[in-house]
Amino acid sequence: MPFREINSKMVEAVVAPGQRLFSQRGAMLAYRGEVSFTPNVQGGQGGFASMIGRRAAGEAAPLMTVEGSGTVLFGHGGHHIQVINLAGDMLYVEADRLLAFDGTLRQGTMFMGSQGGVMGMVRGQVTGQGLFTTTLQGHGAVAVMAHGGVIELPVTPGRDVHVDPQAYVAHHGEIRNRLSTAAGWRDMVGRGSGEAFQLELSGSGAVYVQASEEKL
């Protein structure tokens, strides 16, 4: 695993010759050894097509390519950090939540309407994610940012998980998700809790939930 959690808001990455990491620009806090940081203009492992897709989707968060030999400390904005390890599956996460990730992971974008149709697009508007989200797939680790810490909730067949869309951070695995409504009389007259929408996840995998309803 390339990331070691120093505390809840900092991770350390080991950079080895012939390997590389990608990080959000401005996320480097300190480093030891012979390490270089260069702007990434090719969309990471997904190449030029990935870059174009991410920019068209508004998902082109500025990235740095990290290479060399040494160790690097990453953190950003005092946000809590969660390390997620992928074993060939796909992670769905917003680009601005990506702190750093293994250079072997392939990047892409996904149209929200492809997961839930019209309600998928509505979900993007409700959560502030827009119409697209970022995907990372392969074997490697990802460090994501969140407010107030993160909990991992397993999703198993027959045991769906319901999440407040504003608290959703990311998910991975063979998971189907849809936006459901829970509007009642109190919501209609403006006296509800504001949680009229719920994100329902089913299948097999895990969802990550932050301890806040605040976007980054």
N, C-alpha and C positions, 0 to 999 in steps of 0.2 A: 504494500500500500504506500503510495508516494506521500500521503499526508499524515502528520501526527498532530493531534490536538494538544496545543500548549495550554490553553484555557478555553472558556466558552466563546472567546472573541478573537482568537489567534490560532493559526495552524502553521506547522512547519513542513516544508516540502524538501525532499532530497532530489537534487538534480544530478543525473549521471551522464557521462559522455555517450552520445548516440541516442539519447532520449530527450524529450522536450515536454514542457507543460504550457498551457495557455492560462493567462490570468487577466482579470479585469484591469484596465489601466488605472494606476494609482493605488493598487492593492498591495504593492510591495512595501513592507515595513522595514526590513533589514535583511542582509544576506552575508554569508561567509563563502569564501572561495572564489573561483573564476567563473562567474555567472554573467550572462549577457541578457539584456531585455530589449527586444526590438518590436516595433509596431507590426501587428499581423494584418496583412492586406489581401490574403488569399482565402479567407473564410475558414481557417483551421484545417482539420482533417478532411472536411467536406469539399475543399478546393474552391475554385472560382465560382462554380455554380452555387455552392452553399452560401458564399458571400453575397451573390446577387439576390438569392432567395431571402436571406436574412434582411438585407436592406429593403427589399420590396415589402417585406412583412413588418418593417419597423422593429426588427429584432436584432439589429446590427450593433450590439453593445461593443464599444471599443475594446479590443483584446491586445495583449502583449504576448509574444512568443518568448519563453524562458528556456535557455539552453546553457550548457557548460558543465561544470563540476563543482558542487557545493551544496549549501542548504539555504533556503529562503523562508522568511517569515511573512505570512500574508494576513491581512485584516483590512476592513474597510468600514469607515463611518461608525465604529463601535457596535456594529451589528453582531448578533449571535451567529455562529457558524456551525453547520451540520455537515459531516462528511458522509457521503453516500457511496457505497461500493457496488458497481455493476458487474454482473457475471454473464455478459452477452445480451442482456435485456435492454430495453429502451427507457430512458428517463425523460419525462416531460416537465419542463421548468421554464420560467421566464428568464430572458437573457440578462435582465438587470439584477437577478438574484445570483448569478454565477460569479463566484469569487475566483476560483481556479479549478482546472480539471486536467486530467491526464491527456497528453497529446495523441494517444492512440484511439481515443473515442471519436467517432464520426458524428459531425454536427449536421443538423437539418432544421427545417421548419415544418409545422403542421397547421393546416387550416382548421380553426376551431369547429367549423361546420361539419367536418368529417367525423367528429365525435359528438353526435347528438343533433345533427341537422340544424334547424333554425334555433332550437334551444341551446345548442352548442355556441352559436354566435351570440345569443342573448347572454349566455354565461360570460363570454369574453367582455361584454359591456358591463355586466354587473360587477365583475371582479376587477375591472380596469385593465385587463390583459389585452384587450383589443381582439382582432380576428385571427391572430396567429400566435403560436407558442414555439419555443425552441425544443429540439430533441437532441439527445446524446445517446449513442448506442455503442456497445462493445464491452470489452473487459478493462476496467480501470476505476478510478475514484474521482468523485466530484465534490467540491466544497461549495455549499450554497449558503446564502445569507438569509436571515429572518429576524423579526422583531421578537424579543422576549423569550427566545429559546424555542426548540422544536421537539416534537414527539413523533415517533414513527408508529403508525397504526397499521397492523397487518390487515389485508383484505383477502378473505378466503371464500371459496364457493359456498353460497347459501348464507353468508354472513356479511351483508352489505354494510358499508360505512357511510354515514351522512356527515358532511363537513360544511361549516359556514364558508361560503365562497371567499370571503375576505380573509379567512384564516388559512386557506389553502396555500401551500408552498410548492409542492411537486408531487409526482407519483411515478412509480415504475412497475413493470410487470405486465401481464395480460389483463389489463383492467379496462372495463367499460365505464364511462362516466356520463351522467346526464344531469341537467339542472331541473329540479322539481320545485313546485310552488307549494307553499303552506299558508296561503292567504286565507284568513278567516274574517269574521265580522270586525274584530278589533283592528285588523290591518286596514280594512276598508274605511273605517272612520278615523284612521290616523292615530290609533292608540296602541298599535302593536309594538313588538320589540324591535322591529326593523329587520327581522330575520325571516322575511317572507319567502326567500329563496334558499334552497339547500342543494349542495352538490352531492349526488348519490353515486358512490363508486362500488362496482361489483366485479367479481372475477377472482384473479389470483395475483397478489403482489403486495405493495405497501403504499400508503399515502403519508405525506409529511405535513404536519399542522403546526403553525406557529401560535404562540401564546399572546396573540394580538390580532386586531382586525385592521391594522395599519399597513398600507403599502410602503414599499421602500421608496 
